[in-house]
Amino acid sequence: MEEGPIINTQNNTDEEDGVRDWDGTLHWDLQQHPLFKEGYRARDVLLVQRAFLAAISTGLKELVNCFLDCGAVAGFAFPVNEKHPLPVSLAIRHGHDAIFDLLIKHKARTCGGVECPIVEAVKYHRFHELRSLVKLGVCGHWDEALSLTLDTRPMFDLMVENGVEIKKYGHVALYGAITEGKKDWVEFLISEGADPNLCLSTESVIGDGEKKYSSIYHAILRGHLDVCKFLIEHGVQPEEDDLQLAREKEYDEIVGILSGFSYVDVPEKEDLITRWINTHS
C-alpha cells in the first residue's frame, strides 16, 4: 500500500524539539513552507532543507535545481537552535557562482542567518556575489561588511560604487580604523561623511566598568596617538575620561593637548549603536 504525505500533527511531541520560536509558536519559516502546508511534518521539512544545504555544498547546479523543483525553499532560515547558514551564504562560502545566481532567482533570503551573506561575500572575497547583494538593496549588515573591507580596498570601492553610502553606513568602519590605528582610513572616512563624534561602549581600564567613550578615548586606549591628535584637530570634543586615560597611560603630549580644553557642559555624544538602529529602522 502506497503511503501518502506525512501529516503534520502539532501536538506530536516529536514536533516540539527545535521547531518552535522563543514565544512557543511554530517557527515562521516552517509555517510558510510549501511542504508543511501540503501536510508534511515540520521535522521532515527540516530534513529536506538540510539535504538541500548538502546539495548546495556539492556544487551540482542540477541537483540544487531538483531540490527546488521538489519543494525546497531557497530563502529558508532554520530555527535558532539549528546553526545552519542561509542557502545563499553556503553557496558564497563554496564559491558556487551559478548556484548563487540560481538561489537569487528563486528569491533567496539575502540578509540574516548565522552570518549574513554580504559579510560572507566580503570574508571570502566573492566580488560577483558582493556586487549582486549590494544591488538587491539595503541590508542591516552593510555597516559590518564595509568595516571588513578596510584590508581589501577593491571590495570597499565596489560597495561604495554600488550604493553603500559612507555617510550612512561608514561609522562602524571608522571606529574600526580608529582602534586599528589606520590613520589614512580615518582621514578618508571622515572626509566622506563618517561621524567621529559618536561614542562607543567599552570596558574602562581605569576601574569605571563599561561606559560609553569618545573616539579620542578609543584612539588613546589603543596607543594610536597620531590618530588621537588628528581627531582633536578635526574638532572632536574631548571628554574628561579621555584626559584621565591619557594621564593613566602617561602620554604627556596628549595630556598637554587635552589639558587645554574645558570639560564643563560638554554635549553628550550619540551612541554608535543608537545611530545604527536609527539608520536601519
URTA-V249909 format. One record per backbone hydrogen bond with DSSP energy under -1.0 kcal/mol. CO is the residue of the C=O (numbers start at 1). NH is the residue of the N-H. Records with the same first field share a line. If there is no record, write none. Layout:
CO: NH + NH
//
This chain:
9: 12
12: 15
13: 16
19: 27
21: 24
25: 21
27: 31
28: 32
33: 37
34: 38
35: 40
36: 39
41: 45
42: 46
43: 47
44: 48
45: 49
46: 50
47: 51
48: 52
49: 53
50: 54
51: 55
52: 56
53: 57
54: 58
56: 59
60: 64
61: 65
62: 66
63: 67
64: 68
65: 69
66: 70
67: 72
68: 71
73: 76
79: 82
82: 84
86: 90
87: 91
88: 92
89: 93
90: 94
91: 96
92: 95
95: 97
96: 100
97: 101
98: 102
99: 103
100: 104
101: 105
102: 106
103: 108
104: 107
116: 120
117: 121
118: 122
119: 123
120: 124
121: 126
122: 125
126: 130
127: 131
128: 132
129: 133
130: 134
131: 135
132: 136
134: 137
139: 142
141: 145
142: 146
143: 147
144: 148
146: 149
149: 152
152: 155 + 156
153: 157
154: 158
155: 159
156: 160
157: 161
158: 162
159: 164
160: 163
165: 169
166: 170
170: 174
171: 175
172: 176
173: 177
174: 178
175: 179
176: 180
177: 182
181: 183
182: 186
183: 187
184: 188
185: 189
186: 190
187: 191
188: 192
189: 194
190: 193
199: 272
200: 213
202: 211
209: 204
211: 202
213: 200
214: 218
215: 219
216: 220
217: 221
218: 222
219: 224
220: 223
223: 225
224: 228
225: 229
226: 230
227: 231
228: 232
229: 233
230: 234
231: 236
232: 235
239: 243
240: 244
241: 245
242: 246
243: 247
244: 248
245: 249
246: 251
250: 252
251: 255
252: 256
253: 257
254: 258
255: 259
257: 260
258: 261
270: 199
271: 275
272: 276
273: 277
274: 278
275: 279
276: 280
//
